[in-house]
Amino acid sequence: MGENTDYIFEPLSETDVDEVERIEKESFSEAWSRDAFTDAIGNEFHRIFCLKRKGEGENELLGYIGWAVVYGEAEITNVAIDKKFRGHGYGNVLMEKAIAVIEKEDNKNVFLEVRAGNKPAIGLYDKFGFKEIGVRKNFYRFPTEDALVMMKTIGE
Ligand SMILES: CC(C)(COP(=O)(O)OP(=O)(O)OC[C@H]1O[C@@H](n2cnc3c(N)ncnc32)[C@H](O)[C@@H]1OP(=O)(O)O)[C@@H](O)C(=O)NCCC(=O)NCCS
């Protein structure tokens, strides 16, 4: 990751949906449908933001993050970086920018669920100060696996 890289962090638009759907399918065994992403566009209670790198022509979509907002709490629903770009620090950039928006929108806490064996994601969340607050037994399917519930208090 170049420190000087110009990033764009902007709400999902119709023109991003093909790429986001492709990344979602390559990342999750129970992927969100195209309609779920399309429905989230313009939804008052849902945010999906894309991280892009400025290109010569079109900007390159690196990944995306989504969260639902309920009574001042944000619940992260999607986090993914395109497989070919993982391990270069873009997950850090994605999370940093999302937390900044979540904070700016005056939310107090951020929650998420993660597969208990998903080391890269748990490593990322630890780094950003998320703490494990519970376990949902056998929450995930394909394969069956526990979910860790994690929480971060904004500003801590
Ligand atoms: C989780 C994910 C978004 C991380 O994105 P990334 O761009 O590869 O992450 P980065 O390179 O920015 O690394 C950020 C931190 O994540 C952790 N991490 C990333 N890859 C890791 C790995 N292979 N093993 C352990 N920790 C890892 C580290 O803490 C890392 O911090 P560091 O750079 O100081 O070491 C990415 O792996 C992904 O899209 N996974 C598939 C989808 C997914 O599982 N999403 C989470 C659903 S809850």
The ligand as a Gaussian input file, in Angstrom:
#p B3LYP/6-31G(d) Opt

LIG

0 1
 C      -10.477000      -9.377000       6.195000
 C      -10.005000      -8.618000       4.943000
 C      -11.028000      -7.546000       4.606000
 C       -8.656000      -7.939000       5.275000
 O       -8.277000      -7.150000       4.159000
 P       -6.749000      -6.985000       3.698000
 O       -6.666000      -5.885000       2.728000
 O       -6.206000      -8.277000       3.272000
 O       -6.100000      -6.552000       5.103000
 P       -4.795000      -5.670000       5.306000
 O       -3.723000      -6.105000       4.385000
 O       -5.176000      -4.227000       5.318000
 O       -4.399000      -6.074000       6.796000
 C       -5.073000      -5.443000       7.890000
 C       -4.908000      -6.257000       9.139000
 O       -5.684000      -7.448000       9.024000
 C       -4.976000      -8.532000       9.628000
 N       -4.649000      -9.523000       8.604000
 C       -4.730000      -9.373000       7.255000
 N       -4.401000     -10.522000       6.640000
 C       -4.104000     -11.397000       7.623000
 C       -3.716000     -12.764000       7.626000
 N       -3.570000     -13.459000       6.496000
 N       -3.547000     -13.385000       8.825000
 C       -3.700000     -12.719000       9.995000
 N       -4.076000     -11.404000      10.049000
 C       -4.268000     -10.766000       8.881000
 C       -3.742000      -7.953000      10.271000
 O       -4.068000      -7.565000      11.580000
 C       -3.509000      -6.733000       9.395000
 O       -2.803000      -5.746000      10.080000
 P       -1.226000      -5.493000       9.712000
 O       -1.248000      -4.955000       8.326000
 O       -0.786000      -4.508000      10.709000
 O       -0.585000      -6.827000       9.812000
 C       -9.768000      -9.573000       3.749000
 O       -8.938000     -10.639000       4.166000
 C      -11.025000     -10.159000       3.134000
 O      -11.672000      -9.533000       2.291000
 N      -11.402000     -11.403000       3.527000
 C      -12.539000     -12.102000       2.945000
 C      -13.850000     -11.536000       3.403000
 C      -13.997000     -11.599000       4.921000
 O      -13.683000     -12.592000       5.560000
 N      -14.549000     -10.522000       5.490000
 C      -14.807000     -10.407000       6.906000
 C      -16.167000     -10.882000       7.207000
 S      -16.581000     -10.724000       8.944000

